[in-house]
Amino acid sequence: MTTWMRGMVWIVWLAVTGWLWHGGALGTVAALASAVIGLVVVALPAAASRRRRSGLRYVEMGKQPVGLL
């Protein structure tokens, strides 16, 4: 997931949390905790091992130097 998309997901998370807080379904502490948990979940990077395996790997081909004539 791209950084931009993670930001949008967190903003939607905050909007829903704010809506629930405004409607009285969440208390102030629960709404703040939800916002912090949402930030932590969205800010965590994806599994690094999975990302690195899918990347391109370049192999340098060794060449012998051409002898001088």
N, CA, C and O atoms as a CHARMM CRD file, in Angstrom:
* protein
*
  276
    1    1 MET  N      0.85900  -1.17000   0.00000 PROA 1      0.00000
    2    1 MET  CA     0.00000   0.00000   0.00000 PROA 1      0.00000
    3    1 MET  C      0.90600   1.23300   0.00000 PROA 1      0.00000
    4    1 MET  O      1.88100   1.28900   0.74900 PROA 1      0.00000
    5    2 THR  N      0.59100   2.19400  -0.81800 PROA 2      0.00000
    6    2 THR  CA     1.42100   3.38800  -0.91700 PROA 2      0.00000
    7    2 THR  C      1.22200   4.28700   0.29500 PROA 2      0.00000
    8    2 THR  O      0.25300   4.15000   1.04100 PROA 2      0.00000
    9    3 THR  N      2.15700   5.20600   0.47300 PROA 3      0.00000
   10    3 THR  CA     2.08400   6.14000   1.59700 PROA 3      0.00000
   11    3 THR  C      0.83100   7.00600   1.48500 PROA 3      0.00000
   12    3 THR  O      0.16800   7.28500   2.48400 PROA 3      0.00000
   13    4 TRP  N      0.52000   7.42000   0.27700 PROA 4      0.00000
   14    4 TRP  CA    -0.67200   8.25500   0.07100 PROA 4      0.00000
   15    4 TRP  C     -1.93000   7.49500   0.46900 PROA 4      0.00000
   16    4 TRP  O     -2.81300   8.04500   1.12700 PROA 4      0.00000
   17    5 MET  N     -2.00700   6.24000   0.07200 PROA 5      0.00000
   18    5 MET  CA    -3.17700   5.42600   0.38400 PROA 5      0.00000
   19    5 MET  C     -3.27700   5.18100   1.89100 PROA 5      0.00000
   20    5 MET  O     -4.37200   5.20700   2.45300 PROA 5      0.00000
   21    6 ARG  N     -2.14100   4.94300   2.54300 PROA 6      0.00000
   22    6 ARG  CA    -2.15300   4.77700   3.99600 PROA 6      0.00000
   23    6 ARG  C     -2.67400   6.03800   4.68100 PROA 6      0.00000
   24    6 ARG  O     -3.43100   5.95800   5.64900 PROA 6      0.00000
   25    7 GLY  N     -2.26600   7.19700   4.17600 PROA 7      0.00000
   26    7 GLY  CA    -2.75700   8.46000   4.73600 PROA 7      0.00000
   27    7 GLY  C     -4.25700   8.61100   4.56600 PROA 7      0.00000
   28    7 GLY  O     -4.94600   9.06000   5.48200 PROA 7      0.00000
   29    8 MET  N     -4.76200   8.24200   3.41300 PROA 8      0.00000
   30    8 MET  CA    -6.19800   8.33100   3.17200 PROA 8      0.00000
   31    8 MET  C     -6.97800   7.36400   4.06700 PROA 8      0.00000
   32    8 MET  O     -8.04900   7.70500   4.56900 PROA 8      0.00000
   33    9 VAL  N     -6.44000   6.16700   4.26400 PROA 9      0.00000
   34    9 VAL  CA    -7.09600   5.20200   5.14400 PROA 9      0.00000
   35    9 VAL  C     -7.15300   5.74200   6.56600 PROA 9      0.00000
   36    9 VAL  O     -8.16200   5.58600   7.25300 PROA 9      0.00000
   37   10 TRP  N     -6.05300   6.38600   7.01400 PROA 10     0.00000
   38   10 TRP  CA    -6.04500   6.93600   8.36800 PROA 10     0.00000
   39   10 TRP  C     -7.02200   8.10200   8.50600 PROA 10     0.00000
   40   10 TRP  O     -7.66100   8.25100   9.54700 PROA 10     0.00000
   41   11 ILE  N     -7.14400   8.92400   7.47300 PROA 11     0.00000
   42   11 ILE  CA    -8.10100  10.03900   7.52600 PROA 11     0.00000
   43   11 ILE  C     -9.53500   9.50800   7.58300 PROA 11     0.00000
   44   11 ILE  O    -10.36500  10.04900   8.31400 PROA 11     0.00000
   45   12 VAL  N     -9.83000   8.45700   6.82100 PROA 12     0.00000
   46   12 VAL  CA   -11.16400   7.83800   6.89400 PROA 12     0.00000
   47   12 VAL  C    -11.38200   7.26600   8.29100 PROA 12     0.00000
   48   12 VAL  O    -12.46600   7.40900   8.85700 PROA 12     0.00000
   49   13 TRP  N    -10.35700   6.61900   8.85100 PROA 13     0.00000
   50   13 TRP  CA   -10.43000   6.07100  10.20600 PROA 13     0.00000
   51   13 TRP  C    -10.75300   7.18900  11.20500 PROA 13     0.00000
   52   13 TRP  O    -11.60700   7.02100  12.07600 PROA 13     0.00000
   53   14 LEU  N    -10.06700   8.32900  11.07300 PROA 14     0.00000
   54   14 LEU  CA   -10.32800   9.46000  11.97200 PROA 14     0.00000
   55   14 LEU  C    -11.73400  10.01200  11.78600 PROA 14     0.00000
   56   14 LEU  O    -12.38600  10.38800  12.76000 PROA 14     0.00000
   57   15 ALA  N    -12.20600  10.06300  10.54800 PROA 15     0.00000
   58   15 ALA  CA   -13.55000  10.58300  10.29300 PROA 15     0.00000
   59   15 ALA  C    -14.60800   9.68900  10.93800 PROA 15     0.00000
   60   15 ALA  O    -15.55400  10.18900  11.54600 PROA 15     0.00000
   61   16 VAL  N    -14.45500   8.37900  10.80800 PROA 16     0.00000
   62   16 VAL  CA   -15.41500   7.45300  11.40700 PROA 16     0.00000
   63   16 VAL  C    -15.35100   7.53100  12.92600 PROA 16     0.00000
   64   16 VAL  O    -16.38300   7.51800  13.59700 PROA 16     0.00000
   65   17 THR  N    -14.13300   7.61200  13.47000 PROA 17     0.00000
   66   17 THR  CA   -13.98200   7.73900  14.91600 PROA 17     0.00000
   67   17 THR  C    -14.62600   9.03200  15.41600 PROA 17     0.00000
   68   17 THR  O    -15.31500   9.03200  16.43600 PROA 17     0.00000
   69   18 GLY  N    -14.40200  10.12200  14.70400 PROA 18     0.00000
   70   18 GLY  CA   -15.01600  11.39500  15.07800 PROA 18     0.00000
   71   18 GLY  C    -16.53100  11.35400  14.99600 PROA 18     0.00000
   72   18 GLY  O    -17.22900  11.91600  15.84100 PROA 18     0.00000
   73   19 TRP  N    -17.02800  10.68500  13.97400 PROA 19     0.00000
   74   19 TRP  CA   -18.48000  10.56700  13.82700 PROA 19     0.00000
   75   19 TRP  C    -19.07700   9.75600  14.97500 PROA 19     0.00000
   76   19 TRP  O    -20.12300  10.11500  15.51500 PROA 19     0.00000
   77   20 LEU  N    -18.41000   8.66300  15.34300 PROA 20     0.00000
   78   20 LEU  CA   -18.89100   7.85200  16.46800 PROA 20     0.00000
   79   20 LEU  C    -18.78400   8.62100  17.79200 PROA 20     0.00000
   80   20 LEU  O    -19.65600   8.49800  18.65200 PROA 20     0.00000
   81   21 TRP  N    -17.72800   9.40300  17.95300 PROA 21     0.00000
   82   21 TRP  CA   -17.56800  10.20800  19.16600 PROA 21     0.00000
   83   21 TRP  C    -18.65900  11.28300  19.23800 PROA 21     0.00000
   84   21 TRP  O    -19.25800  11.51200  20.28900 PROA 21     0.00000
   85   22 HSD  N    -18.90000  11.93100  18.10100 PROA 22     0.00000
   86   22 HSD  CA   -19.92200  12.98300  18.05500 PROA 22     0.00000
   87   22 HSD  C    -21.31900  12.40500  18.30700 PROA 22     0.00000
   88   22 HSD  O    -22.16300  13.06700  18.91000 PROA 22     0.00000
   89   23 GLY  N    -21.55900  11.18900  17.85400 PROA 23     0.00000
   90   23 GLY  CA   -22.85400  10.53900  18.06500 PROA 23     0.00000
   91   23 GLY  C    -23.02300   9.96500  19.46300 PROA 23     0.00000
   92   23 GLY  O    -24.11300   9.52200  19.82300 PROA 23     0.00000
   93   24 GLY  N    -21.96900   9.96800  20.24500 PROA 24     0.00000
   94   24 GLY  CA   -22.07200   9.48000  21.61100 PROA 24     0.00000
   95   24 GLY  C    -21.77600   7.99900  21.77000 PROA 24     0.00000
   96   24 GLY  O    -21.90800   7.45700  22.86700 PROA 24     0.00000
   97   25 ALA  N    -21.38200   7.34200  20.69900 PROA 25     0.00000
   98   25 ALA  CA   -21.08500   5.91100  20.78800 PROA 25     0.00000
   99   25 ALA  C    -19.70800   5.65300  21.40500 PROA 25     0.00000
  100   25 ALA  O    -19.45600   4.57300  21.93900 PROA 25     0.00000
  101   26 LEU  N    -18.81900   6.64900  21.32700 PROA 26     0.00000
  102   26 LEU  CA   -17.48400   6.53300  21.91000 PROA 26     0.00000
  103   26 LEU  C    -17.25600   7.68500  22.88600 PROA 26     0.00000
  104   26 LEU  O    -17.71100   8.80700  22.66200 PROA 26     0.00000
  105   27 GLY  N    -16.55300   7.39100  23.95700 PROA 27     0.00000
  106   27 GLY  CA   -16.14900   8.43500  24.88100 PROA 27     0.00000
  107   27 GLY  C    -14.89900   9.13100  24.35900 PROA 27     0.00000
  108   27 GLY  O    -14.32600   8.72000  23.34900 PROA 27     0.00000
  109   28 THR  N    -14.48000  10.18300  25.04900 PROA 28     0.00000
  110   28 THR  CA   -13.31800  10.95400  24.60900 PROA 28     0.00000
  111   28 THR  C    -12.05200  10.10300  24.64600 PROA 28     0.00000
  112   28 THR  O    -11.26200  10.11900  23.70200 PROA 28     0.00000
  113   29 VAL  N    -11.85900   9.36500  25.72900 PROA 29     0.00000
  114   29 VAL  CA   -10.64800   8.54900  25.85300 PROA 29     0.00000
  115   29 VAL  C    -10.64300   7.44700  24.79300 PROA 29     0.00000
  116   29 VAL  O     -9.60600   7.17300  24.18900 PROA 29     0.00000
  117   30 ALA  N    -11.78800   6.82000  24.56400 PROA 30     0.00000
  118   30 ALA  CA   -11.87100   5.76100  23.55400 PROA 30     0.00000
  119   30 ALA  C    -11.62400   6.32100  22.15400 PROA 30     0.00000
  120   30 ALA  O    -10.98400   5.66400  21.33300 PROA 30     0.00000
  121   31 ALA  N    -12.11700   7.51400  21.87600 PROA 31     0.00000
  122   31 ALA  CA   -11.90600   8.12500  20.56100 PROA 31     0.00000
  123   31 ALA  C    -10.43200   8.47000  20.35500 PROA 31     0.00000
  124   31 ALA  O     -9.89100   8.24900  19.27100 PROA 31     0.00000
  125   32 LEU  N     -9.78700   9.00400  21.37600 PROA 32     0.00000
  126   32 LEU  CA    -8.35900   9.32300  21.26600 PROA 32     0.00000
  127   32 LEU  C     -7.53500   8.04400  21.13300 PROA 32     0.00000
  128   32 LEU  O     -6.59100   7.99100  20.34400 PROA 32     0.00000
  129   33 ALA  N     -7.88300   7.03100  21.88900 PROA 33     0.00000
  130   33 ALA  CA    -7.16900   5.75500  21.79100 PROA 33     0.00000
  131   33 ALA  C     -7.35000   5.14400  20.40400 PROA 33     0.00000
  132   33 ALA  O     -6.40700   4.58400  19.84500 PROA 33     0.00000
  133   34 SER  N     -8.53400   5.24600  19.85700 PROA 34     0.00000
  134   34 SER  CA    -8.78800   4.72400  18.52200 PROA 34     0.00000
  135   34 SER  C     -7.96100   5.46800  17.47100 PROA 34     0.00000
  136   34 SER  O     -7.45400   4.85400  16.53200 PROA 34     0.00000
  137   35 ALA  N     -7.82700   6.77400  17.62500 PROA 35     0.00000
  138   35 ALA  CA    -7.02800   7.55500  16.68500 PROA 35     0.00000
  139   35 ALA  C     -5.55800   7.14600  16.76200 PROA 35     0.00000
  140   35 ALA  O     -4.89600   7.01900  15.73200 PROA 35     0.00000
  141   36 VAL  N     -5.04700   6.94000  17.96900 PROA 36     0.00000
  142   36 VAL  CA    -3.64200   6.54100  18.12700 PROA 36     0.00000
  143   36 VAL  C     -3.42400   5.13000  17.57900 PROA 36     0.00000
  144   36 VAL  O     -2.42900   4.87300  16.90200 PROA 36     0.00000
  145   37 ILE  N     -4.34600   4.22200  17.86800 PROA 37     0.00000
  146   37 ILE  CA    -4.23000   2.85100  17.35100 PROA 37     0.00000
  147   37 ILE  C     -4.29000   2.86000  15.82400 PROA 37     0.00000
  148   37 ILE  O     -3.54700   2.13300  15.16500 PROA 37     0.00000
  149   38 GLY  N     -5.16800   3.67900  15.27200 PROA 38     0.00000
  150   38 GLY  CA    -5.25700   3.78300  13.81600 PROA 38     0.00000
  151   38 GLY  C     -3.96400   4.29600  13.21400 PROA 38     0.00000
  152   38 GLY  O     -3.53700   3.81600  12.16400 PROA 38     0.00000
  153   39 LEU  N     -3.33500   5.26600  13.86300 PROA 39     0.00000
  154   39 LEU  CA    -2.06400   5.79300  13.36900 PROA 39     0.00000
  155   39 LEU  C     -0.98300   4.71700  13.41300 PROA 39     0.00000
  156   39 LEU  O     -0.20000   4.57900  12.47300 PROA 39     0.00000
  157   40 VAL  N     -0.94300   3.96000  14.50200 PROA 40     0.00000
  158   40 VAL  CA     0.07400   2.90900  14.62500 PROA 40     0.00000
  159   40 VAL  C     -0.12900   1.83300  13.56400 PROA 40     0.00000
  160   40 VAL  O      0.83500   1.39400  12.93600 PROA 40     0.00000
  161   41 VAL  N     -1.35300   1.41200  13.36000 PROA 41     0.00000
  162   41 VAL  CA    -1.63400   0.35700  12.37400 PROA 41     0.00000
  163   41 VAL  C     -1.31300   0.82900  10.97000 PROA 41     0.00000
  164   41 VAL  O     -0.73500   0.07400  10.18800 PROA 41     0.00000
  165   42 VAL  N     -1.67100   2.05000  10.63200 PROA 42     0.00000
  166   42 VAL  CA    -1.43300   2.55600   9.27900 PROA 42     0.00000
  167   42 VAL  C      0.03600   2.87800   9.06700 PROA 42     0.00000
  168   42 VAL  O      0.54000   2.73900   7.95200 PROA 42     0.00000
  169   43 ALA  N      0.73600   3.30600  10.11600 PROA 43     0.00000
  170   43 ALA  CA     2.13700   3.69400   9.97200 PROA 43     0.00000
  171   43 ALA  C      3.08600   2.51000   9.91300 PROA 43     0.00000
  172   43 ALA  O      4.22000   2.65900   9.46000 PROA 43     0.00000
  173   44 LEU  N      2.65100   1.33800  10.35900 PROA 44     0.00000
  174   44 LEU  CA     3.53600   0.17500  10.31700 PROA 44     0.00000
  175   44 LEU  C      3.82500  -0.19900   8.87200 PROA 44     0.00000
  176   44 LEU  O      2.90900  -0.27900   8.05400 PROA 44     0.00000
  177   45 PRO  N      5.08200  -0.42700   8.55600 PROA 45     0.00000
  178   45 PRO  CA     5.39700  -0.81500   7.17300 PROA 45     0.00000
  179   45 PRO  C      4.97500  -2.24700   6.90400 PROA 45     0.00000
  180   45 PRO  O      4.77700  -3.04100   7.82300 PROA 45     0.00000
  181   46 ALA  N      4.84200  -2.55600   5.63400 PROA 46     0.00000
  182   46 ALA  CA     4.52100  -3.93400   5.24200 PROA 46     0.00000
  183   46 ALA  C      5.72100  -4.81300   5.56600 PROA 46     0.00000
  184   46 ALA  O      6.80200  -4.30700   5.86700 PROA 46     0.00000
  185   47 ALA  N      5.53300  -6.10900   5.50700 PROA 47     0.00000
  186   47 ALA  CA     6.62400  -7.03100   5.81600 PROA 47     0.00000
  187   47 ALA  C      7.79500  -6.77800   4.86900 PROA 47     0.00000
  188   47 ALA  O      7.65200  -6.87400   3.65000 PROA 47     0.00000
  189   48 ALA  N      8.93300  -6.46000   5.43300 PROA 48     0.00000
  190   48 ALA  CA    10.10900  -6.13000   4.62100 PROA 48     0.00000
  191   48 ALA  C     10.58200  -7.33100   3.82700 PROA 48     0.00000
  192   48 ALA  O     11.02700  -7.17200   2.69000 PROA 48     0.00000
  193   49 SER  N     10.50100  -8.51200   4.38400 PROA 49     0.00000
  194   49 SER  CA    10.98400  -9.68800   3.66500 PROA 49     0.00000
  195   49 SER  C     10.14300  -9.95400   2.42100 PROA 49     0.00000
  196   49 SER  O     10.67100 -10.35000   1.38200 PROA 49     0.00000
  197   50 ARG  N      8.84800  -9.73800   2.52600 PROA 50     0.00000
  198   50 ARG  CA     7.99500  -9.95700   1.36700 PROA 50     0.00000
  199   50 ARG  C      8.29300  -8.93600   0.27700 PROA 50     0.00000
  200   50 ARG  O      8.31200  -9.27700  -0.90600 PROA 50     0.00000
  201   51 ARG  N      8.52600  -7.68700   0.66900 PROA 51     0.00000
  202   51 ARG  CA     8.82600  -6.65400  -0.31300 PROA 51     0.00000
  203   51 ARG  C     10.14600  -6.91700  -1.01500 PROA 51     0.00000
  204   51 ARG  O     10.24700  -6.76000  -2.23200 PROA 51     0.00000
  205   52 ARG  N     11.14600  -7.31200  -0.26200 PROA 52     0.00000
  206   52 ARG  CA    12.46400  -7.49700  -0.85100 PROA 52     0.00000
  207   52 ARG  C     12.49900  -8.69300  -1.80700 PROA 52     0.00000
  208   52 ARG  O     13.23400  -8.67600  -2.79400 PROA 52     0.00000
  209   53 ARG  N     11.72300  -9.70800  -1.52400 PROA 53     0.00000
  210   53 ARG  CA    11.72400 -10.86500  -2.41600 PROA 53     0.00000
  211   53 ARG  C     11.08600 -10.54700  -3.76100 PROA 53     0.00000
  212   53 ARG  O     11.45500 -11.12700  -4.78300 PROA 53     0.00000
  213   54 SER  N     10.13900  -9.63300  -3.75900 PROA 54     0.00000
  214   54 SER  CA     9.43500  -9.35000  -5.00400 PROA 54     0.00000
  215   54 SER  C     10.18400  -8.33300  -5.87000 PROA 54     0.00000
  216   54 SER  O      9.82400  -8.13200  -7.03100 PROA 54     0.00000
  217   55 GLY  N     11.20400  -7.69900  -5.32900 PROA 55     0.00000
  218   55 GLY  CA    11.93900  -6.69700  -6.09900 PROA 55     0.00000
  219   55 GLY  C     12.85500  -7.33000  -7.13300 PROA 55     0.00000
  220   55 GLY  O     13.21100  -8.50500  -7.04000 PROA 55     0.00000
  221   56 LEU  N     13.21900  -6.54200  -8.09900 PROA 56     0.00000
  222   56 LEU  CA    14.13600  -7.02600  -9.12300 PROA 56     0.00000
  223   56 LEU  C     15.53400  -7.13200  -8.54000 PROA 56     0.00000
  224   56 LEU  O     15.94900  -6.31100  -7.72300 PROA 56     0.00000
  225   57 ARG  N     16.24700  -8.15300  -8.97300 PROA 57     0.00000
  226   57 ARG  CA    17.62500  -8.31200  -8.54000 PROA 57     0.00000
  227   57 ARG  C     18.51000  -8.29200  -9.77900 PROA 57     0.00000
  228   57 ARG  O     18.26400  -8.99800 -10.75700 PROA 57     0.00000
  229   58 TYR  N     19.53500  -7.47000  -9.70800 PROA 58     0.00000
  230   58 TYR  CA    20.44900  -7.35100 -10.82800 PROA 58     0.00000
  231   58 TYR  C     21.71700  -8.12800 -10.50700 PROA 58     0.00000
  232   58 TYR  O     22.26900  -8.02700  -9.41200 PROA 58     0.00000
  233   59 VAL  N     22.15600  -8.89000 -11.46900 PROA 59     0.00000
  234   59 VAL  CA    23.38000  -9.66400 -11.30300 PROA 59     0.00000
  235   59 VAL  C     24.40400  -9.09800 -12.27300 PROA 59     0.00000
  236   59 VAL  O     24.16600  -9.02000 -13.47800 PROA 59     0.00000
  237   60 GLU  N     25.54100  -8.70900 -11.72800 PROA 60     0.00000
  238   60 GLU  CA    26.57800  -8.16100 -12.59700 PROA 60     0.00000
  239   60 GLU  C     27.32300  -9.30700 -13.24800 PROA 60     0.00000
  240   60 GLU  O     27.81900 -10.21500 -12.58200 PROA 60     0.00000
  241   61 MET  N     27.38800  -9.24100 -14.55000 PROA 61     0.00000
  242   61 MET  CA    28.06600 -10.29900 -15.29200 PROA 61     0.00000
  243   61 MET  C     29.56400  -9.98800 -15.31500 PROA 61     0.00000
  244   61 MET  O     29.98400  -8.91900 -15.75900 PROA 61     0.00000
  245   62 GLY  N     30.34900 -10.93100 -14.83400 PROA 62     0.00000
  246   62 GLY  CA    31.80000 -10.71100 -14.83300 PROA 62     0.00000
  247   62 GLY  C     32.36600 -10.96600 -16.22500 PROA 62     0.00000
  248   62 GLY  O     32.06500 -11.97300 -16.86600 PROA 62     0.00000
  249   63 LYS  N     33.19500 -10.02500 -16.67500 PROA 63     0.00000
  250   63 LYS  CA    33.82200 -10.17900 -17.99600 PROA 63     0.00000
  251   63 LYS  C     35.32900 -10.11700 -17.80900 PROA 63     0.00000
  252   63 LYS  O     35.85100  -9.32100 -17.02800 PROA 63     0.00000
  253   64 GLN  N     35.98500 -10.94800 -18.52000 PROA 64     0.00000
  254   64 GLN  CA    37.44500 -10.93300 -18.47700 PROA 64     0.00000
  255   64 GLN  C     37.94800  -9.76800 -19.33000 PROA 64     0.00000
  256   64 GLN  O     37.41000  -9.50800 -20.40600 PROA 64     0.00000
  257   65 PRO  N     38.96200  -9.07700 -18.86100 PROA 65     0.00000
  258   65 PRO  CA    39.48900  -7.96800 -19.67300 PROA 65     0.00000
  259   65 PRO  C     40.14500  -8.51700 -20.96400 PROA 65     0.00000
  260   65 PRO  O     40.76000  -9.58300 -20.96700 PROA 65     0.00000
  261   66 VAL  N     39.99100  -7.77600 -22.00600 PROA 66     0.00000
  262   66 VAL  CA    40.57500  -8.17100 -23.29000 PROA 66     0.00000
  263   66 VAL  C     42.05700  -7.85800 -23.23400 PROA 66     0.00000
  264   66 VAL  O     42.44500  -6.75600 -22.84700 PROA 66     0.00000
  265   67 GLY  N     42.88900  -8.81800 -23.61800 PROA 67     0.00000
  266   67 GLY  CA    44.33400  -8.64100 -23.59500 PROA 67     0.00000
  267   67 GLY  C     44.77600  -7.60600 -24.60600 PROA 67     0.00000
  268   67 GLY  O     44.16400  -7.44500 -25.66100 PROA 67     0.00000
  269   68 LEU  N     45.83800  -6.91100 -24.27400 PROA 68     0.00000
  270   68 LEU  CA    46.39400  -5.91600 -25.21400 PROA 68     0.00000
  271   68 LEU  C     47.14000  -6.62200 -26.33700 PROA 68     0.00000
  272   68 LEU  O     47.84500  -7.60000 -26.08800 PROA 68     0.00000
  273   69 LEU  N     46.99800  -6.14000 -27.57200 PROA 69     0.00000
  274   69 LEU  CA    47.66300  -6.74500 -28.71900 PROA 69     0.00000
  275   69 LEU  C     48.89900  -5.98900 -29.07900 PROA 69     0.00000
  276   69 LEU  O     49.59300  -6.35600 -30.02600 PROA 69     0.00000
